[in-house]
Amino acid sequence: MNRFCLTVTCPSRRGIVAAISTYLAEHACNITDSAQFDDQETGQFFMRISFSPEDGASLEALRKGFDKVAGPREMTWAFHDETEKMKVIIMVSRFGHCLNDLLYRVKIGALPIEIVAVISNHMDYQKVVVNADIPFHCIRVTKENKPEAEAAIMKVVEETDAQLIVLARYMQILSDDMCQKMSGRIINIHHSFLPSFKGANPYKQAFERGVKLIGATSHYVTADLDEGPIIEQDTVRITHAQSASDYVSLGRDVEASVLARAVHAHAHHRAFLNGNKTVVFPASPGSFSSERMG
């Protein structure tokens, strides 16, 4: 049986849920999961609804008639086939923990994505990527060639028809132009010590200050460095008996877990941009394990 979902963002008003439910019922669709949020501060309404058409109706047929519901209510909407895997490009530099974690989760079926390419500004992970039967692109980046390098990256995006870029500890700042072109389609991960511990060796700085929590934040990329809308965060507790190297190890672990959960939310169309924030609906029971992998 086909499994589809509908995502909707629109100005809040009475009757939205009724109109959507009625439309799906008229097309013999059985609703299996539904989540909604009415943000009274922004006046925006968000909804994600999963359903199965009992008479085999196609997405094309559902899309064709939905504008009669969406138009008068100023909806931004999309129908998705939940069985289709999102095409994703991973970008990485020289820290491979997030890349390896994503590769493993895809291999065991824990992430509903297809990694269509890995791009790096170094050769460190070429063998790992090629052994996973994924195309590897080494695109060097310098101050002098940055526009050309980003053009090469965007060429890979266009050729692979990638829907999402994941910065898995990619240590290059993207240009404003690229951030705007890919708005809402680039996810980054960083340690949560910003802005308290800027610069090199943030975990060493944290160790020297005796912090008690290690954290990580995953967010959409914008032109404002590390200030994009947050998708997922987590922390792990530290004790005085642990070393600086323990901080690094635990930090990498939580980074990988947080990034995977953010990618999972986006790939399942559960993350919505809401100004400088996001609305992230919880996953259905059993669809994702949040356990960290050591």
C-alpha positions as CSV (number, residue, x, y, z in Angstrom):
1,M,0.0,0.0,0.0
2,N,1.2,3.5,-0.8
3,R,2.3,5.7,2.1
4,F,2.1,9.4,1.5
5,C,2.4,12.5,3.6
6,L,1.3,16.1,3.2
7,T,3.1,19.1,4.8
8,V,1.4,22.4,5.1
9,T,2.4,25.9,6.3
10,C,-0.1,28.8,6.2
11,P,-1.5,31.7,8.1
12,S,-3.6,30.5,11.0
13,R,-7.3,30.5,10.6
14,R,-10.4,28.4,11.4
15,G,-11.2,25.3,9.4
16,I,-7.8,24.3,8.1
17,V,-7.7,20.8,9.6
18,A,-11.3,20.2,8.6
19,A,-10.6,21.2,5.0
20,I,-7.6,19.0,4.7
21,S,-9.3,16.0,6.4
22,T,-12.3,16.4,4.2
23,Y,-10.2,16.5,1.0
24,L,-8.3,13.3,1.9
25,A,-11.6,11.6,2.9
26,E,-13.2,12.5,-0.4
27,H,-10.2,10.9,-2.2
28,A,-10.5,7.7,-0.1
29,C,-7.4,8.3,1.9
30,N,-7.0,6.8,5.4
31,I,-5.1,9.1,7.8
32,T,-2.5,7.1,9.8
33,D,-0.7,9.9,11.7
34,S,-1.2,13.6,12.1
35,A,0.6,16.5,13.9
36,Q,-0.1,20.2,13.9
37,F,1.0,23.4,15.6
38,D,-0.6,26.8,15.7
39,D,2.1,29.4,16.6
40,Q,0.2,32.2,18.2
41,E,3.2,34.5,18.2
42,T,3.9,34.4,14.4
43,G,0.3,33.6,13.4
44,Q,1.5,30.6,11.4
45,F,0.0,27.1,11.2
46,F,2.0,24.0,10.6
47,M,0.8,20.5,9.8
48,R,2.2,17.1,8.8
49,I,-0.3,14.3,8.0
50,S,0.5,10.7,6.9
51,F,-2.1,8.8,5.0
52,S,-2.7,5.8,2.6
53,P,-5.0,6.0,-0.4
54,E,-7.4,3.0,-0.2
55,D,-8.2,3.1,-3.9
56,G,-4.6,3.5,-5.1
57,A,-4.8,7.2,-5.9
58,S,-1.6,8.7,-7.2
59,L,0.3,11.7,-5.8
60,E,-0.2,13.4,-9.1
61,A,-4.0,13.1,-8.8
62,L,-3.9,14.3,-5.2
63,R,-1.7,17.3,-6.1
64,K,-3.9,18.3,-9.0
65,G,-7.0,18.9,-6.9
66,F,-5.5,20.2,-3.7
67,D,-5.0,23.8,-4.9
68,K,-8.7,24.4,-4.5
69,V,-8.1,23.8,-0.7
70,A,-4.7,25.5,-0.5
71,G,-5.3,28.6,-2.6
72,P,-7.9,30.4,-0.5
73,R,-5.9,29.6,2.6
74,E,-2.5,30.8,1.3
75,M,-0.9,27.4,2.0
76,T,2.6,26.4,1.2
77,W,2.2,22.7,0.7
78,A,3.7,19.5,-0.6
79,F,2.8,15.9,-1.0
80,H,5.5,13.3,-0.5
81,D,5.9,9.6,-1.1
82,E,7.2,8.2,2.2
83,T,8.8,5.2,0.5
84,E,11.1,7.4,-1.5
85,K,14.5,8.1,0.0
86,M,15.7,11.7,0.0
87,K,18.9,12.3,-2.1
88,V,21.6,13.7,0.2
89,I,25.1,15.0,-0.3
90,I,27.5,14.8,2.7
91,M,30.3,17.2,3.0
92,V,33.3,16.5,5.3
93,S,36.8,17.7,6.1
94,R,39.1,15.8,8.4
95,F,36.9,14.8,11.3
96,G,35.1,11.6,10.2
97,H,32.9,10.6,13.1
98,C,29.7,12.2,11.7
99,L,30.3,10.8,8.2
100,N,31.0,7.3,9.5
101,D,27.9,7.4,11.7
102,L,25.7,8.5,8.8
103,L,27.1,5.9,6.5
104,Y,26.4,3.2,9.1
105,R,22.9,4.3,9.9
106,V,22.1,4.4,6.2
107,K,23.6,0.9,5.8
108,I,21.3,-0.6,8.5
109,G,18.2,1.3,7.3
110,A,18.0,3.7,10.2
111,L,18.0,6.8,8.0
112,P,15.6,7.1,5.0
113,I,18.1,8.7,2.7
114,E,20.2,7.9,-0.3
115,I,23.7,9.3,-0.1
116,V,24.4,10.3,-3.8
117,A,27.8,11.8,-3.2
118,V,30.4,12.8,-0.6
119,I,32.3,16.0,-1.1
120,S,35.5,16.9,0.8
121,N,38.3,19.4,0.6
122,H,40.7,16.6,1.6
123,M,41.4,13.0,0.5
124,D,41.2,11.5,4.0
125,Y,37.9,9.6,3.5
126,Q,38.1,8.7,-0.1
127,K,38.6,5.0,0.5
128,V,35.9,4.8,3.1
129,V,33.4,6.4,0.8
130,V,34.4,4.5,-2.4
131,N,34.2,1.2,-0.4
132,A,30.6,2.1,0.4
133,D,29.9,2.5,-3.4
134,I,29.3,6.2,-3.1
135,P,30.9,8.8,-5.5
136,F,33.6,10.8,-3.8
137,H,34.6,14.3,-4.9
138,C,37.6,16.1,-3.6
139,I,37.1,19.8,-4.2
140,R,39.9,21.9,-2.7
141,V,39.1,25.2,-1.3
142,T,41.4,28.2,-0.9
143,K,40.8,32.0,-0.5
144,E,41.6,32.4,-4.1
145,N,39.4,29.7,-5.6
146,K,36.4,29.7,-3.4
147,P,33.8,30.9,-6.0
148,E,35.1,28.2,-8.4
149,A,35.0,25.6,-5.6
150,E,31.4,26.4,-4.7
151,A,30.4,26.3,-8.4
152,A,31.9,22.8,-8.5
153,I,29.9,21.8,-5.4
154,M,26.7,23.2,-6.9
155,K,27.4,21.2,-10.1
156,V,27.5,18.0,-8.1
157,V,24.2,19.1,-6.4
158,E,22.6,19.6,-9.8
159,E,23.9,16.5,-11.4
160,T,22.8,14.3,-8.6
161,D,19.5,16.0,-8.1
162,A,20.3,16.2,-4.4
163,Q,17.6,17.5,-2.1
164,L,19.8,18.1,1.0
165,I,23.4,18.9,1.9
166,V,24.7,17.7,5.2
167,L,27.8,19.4,6.6
168,A,29.3,16.5,8.6
169,R,32.1,18.6,10.2
170,Y,32.9,20.4,6.9
171,M,35.3,23.1,8.1
172,Q,34.7,25.7,5.4
173,I,32.4,28.7,5.6
174,L,29.8,28.7,2.8
175,S,29.2,32.0,0.9
176,D,26.0,34.0,1.4
177,D,25.1,33.2,-2.2
178,M,25.2,29.5,-1.7
179,C,23.4,29.7,1.6
180,Q,20.6,31.6,-0.1
181,K,20.4,29.2,-3.1
182,M,20.1,26.3,-0.7
183,S,18.0,27.9,2.0
184,G,16.4,25.3,4.1
185,R,18.4,22.5,2.4
186,I,21.7,22.6,4.3
187,I,22.1,21.1,7.7
188,N,25.2,21.7,9.9
189,I,26.5,20.3,13.2
190,H,28.6,22.1,15.8
191,H,29.5,21.9,19.5
192,S,27.2,23.9,21.7
193,F,30.0,25.7,23.5
194,L,29.6,28.7,21.1
195,P,30.0,31.5,21.8
196,S,31.7,30.7,25.1
197,F,34.5,28.6,23.6
198,K,35.3,30.0,20.2
199,G,38.3,29.2,18.0
200,A,40.5,26.1,18.1
201,N,40.2,23.2,20.5
202,P,36.8,24.0,22.1
203,Y,36.8,20.8,24.1
204,K,40.2,21.6,25.5
205,Q,38.8,25.1,26.5
206,A,35.8,23.4,28.1
207,F,38.0,21.0,30.0
208,E,40.1,23.9,31.3
209,R,37.0,25.6,32.5
210,G,35.6,22.5,34.1
211,V,32.3,22.4,32.3
212,K,29.8,19.7,33.4
213,L,27.9,19.3,30.2
214,I,29.1,18.5,26.7
215,G,26.6,19.5,24.0
216,A,25.9,19.7,20.3
217,T,23.5,21.6,18.0
218,S,22.3,20.8,14.5
219,H,20.8,23.7,12.6
220,Y,19.9,24.9,9.1
221,V,22.7,26.9,7.5
222,T,22.1,30.6,6.9
223,A,24.4,33.5,6.0
224,D,24.8,34.1,9.8
225,L,27.5,31.7,10.9
226,D,26.2,29.1,13.3
227,E,23.1,31.1,13.9
228,G,20.6,29.3,11.7
229,P,17.3,27.8,12.9
230,I,18.0,25.0,15.3
231,I,16.6,21.5,14.5
232,E,18.1,19.3,17.2
233,Q,20.2,19.5,20.4
234,D,21.5,17.2,23.1
235,T,24.0,17.1,26.0
236,V,25.9,14.5,27.9
237,R,27.1,15.0,31.5
238,I,30.8,15.3,32.4
239,T,32.6,14.7,35.8
240,H,35.7,16.1,37.2
241,A,37.5,12.8,36.8
242,Q,37.3,12.8,33.0
243,S,40.2,14.0,30.9
244,A,40.3,16.4,27.9
245,S,40.5,13.4,25.6
246,D,37.3,12.1,27.2
247,Y,35.6,15.5,26.4
248,V,36.6,15.1,22.8
249,S,35.3,11.5,22.6
250,L,32.0,12.3,24.3
251,G,31.6,15.4,22.2
252,R,32.0,13.6,19.0
253,D,29.5,11.0,20.1
254,V,26.8,13.5,20.8
255,E,27.6,15.4,17.6
256,A,27.0,12.3,15.5
257,S,23.8,11.5,17.3
258,V,22.4,15.0,17.1
259,L,23.2,15.3,13.4
260,A,21.6,12.0,12.6
261,R,18.4,13.0,14.4
262,A,18.3,16.3,12.5
263,V,18.8,14.6,9.2
264,H,16.1,12.0,10.1
265,A,13.6,14.8,10.9
266,H,14.3,16.6,7.7
267,A,14.2,13.5,5.5
268,H,10.8,12.6,7.1
269,H,9.5,16.1,6.4
270,R,9.0,16.7,10.1
271,A,11.1,19.9,10.3
272,F,9.5,23.3,9.3
273,L,11.2,26.7,9.1
274,N,9.4,29.2,11.4
275,G,11.3,32.5,11.0
276,N,14.5,32.2,13.1
277,K,13.2,29.0,14.7
278,T,11.9,25.6,13.6
279,V,8.8,23.5,14.3
280,V,9.9,19.8,14.5
281,F,7.2,17.2,14.9
282,P,8.2,14.0,16.8
283,A,8.9,10.8,15.0
284,S,6.3,8.1,15.0
285,P,7.0,5.4,17.6
286,G,9.6,2.9,16.5
287,S,10.7,4.9,13.5
288,F,14.0,6.0,14.9
289,S,16.3,5.0,17.8
290,S,17.9,8.0,19.5
291,E,20.5,5.8,21.2
292,R,24.1,7.1,20.7
293,M,26.5,4.8,19.0
294,G,29.9,4.4,20.6
